[in-house]
Amino acid sequence: MRRLAGMVMVVSVVSGRVDAQPGGSSAIAEQLFTQARDLAKANRWAEACPRFEASLRYDPTLGTRLNLATCYEHIAKLASAWSLYRESIVLAKQAGDVKRRAYAQKQAAALEPRLPRLVIAAPARPPAGLVVTRDGTQIDAGALGVALYVDPGPHEITASAPRFAAFHQTVMLVEGKTETLAIPDLQGAPDLARSPIEDHGAMTAWWGAASPVRRYVALGSGVAGVAALGAGLLFGRKAHSTYGDAKALCGANLVCEPASYDRGKQLIRETRLNATISTVLVAAGSVAIVTSAVVLLTASPAREHATARIVPVVHDRGAGLAIHGRF
């Protein structure tokens, strides 16, 4: 018979794991059970319980289940202990173990008056997609409004739904008391998640708020920006291509032989010119696109008198586009 020695303060009826099943995992379960029992004898219950839990996962025997329930009692996890005793009653009945069944019934009955109860009431107007959790575990909708046994101590309650601000509250439960938490109606937070339809509606509203001149400026600036950006990318690709030709002709260090010197020098000049044009066009295109967005998004429903034009700008370090006018 395995594990005949019992835990401290646990009657002999739950002392061992005589019902352990054969298999490779039972050896690990045996070692974990022994360590947990030794910790319990030393009154180190908080350390013993995780060992009993692990042993139960490896080999779910009735003896380990009862020892874990007793361990939970010592660390004030009363509802968890009560639940294990109730499970043990059923298992002991199935196994024909009269003593363990009687012991589990006695312990569960003694614990029941001490158990805290928590009632979590749903909001008066629950939004679609409402999720309520207790300590990170989702609570079934059917359990809302029902007094459920919960371990004493603090419990974190959250309620959330798409496009609503989440609700958070900590509830402190004490032995034998019932607490009720009524979740208030969640406050809408549409900015947290906008649907594509709403985004399209917002853009339509901005476009409608703009004066005709603003619309033309925004549209023209946007089109010019996209065109400049596209051209810049093409020149960038061309610069990359000519640079590759130069490396193929003169080597990775661009040191050309006399026969290929002139051609190599020409390719390098073309590479630099194309790269410069690409940089200017990409920068100008980006500015034009941003300007288009600013002109549109700062539109006002009020009647506007605005004049503007897009003009090319040439300076000592390149060229670009500029918008002149009044908005």
Secondary structure, DSSP 8 states (H G I E B T S, - for coil): ----S--TT--GGGS--TT---SHHHHHHHHHHHHHHHHHHTT-HHHHHHHHHHHHHHS--HHHHHHHHHHHHHTT-HHHHHHHHHHHHHHHHHHT-HHHHHHHHHHHHHHGGG--EEEEE--SS--TT-EEEETTEE--GGGTTS-EE--SEEEEEEEE-TTB--EEEEEEE-TT-EEEEE-----B-GGGS--HHHHHHHHHHHHHHS-HHHHHHHHHHHHHHHHHHHHHHHHHHHHHHHHHHHHHHHTTTT---GGGHHHHHHHHHHHHHHHHHHHHHHHHHHHHHHHHHHHHHT--SS----EEEEEEEEETTEEEEEEEEE-
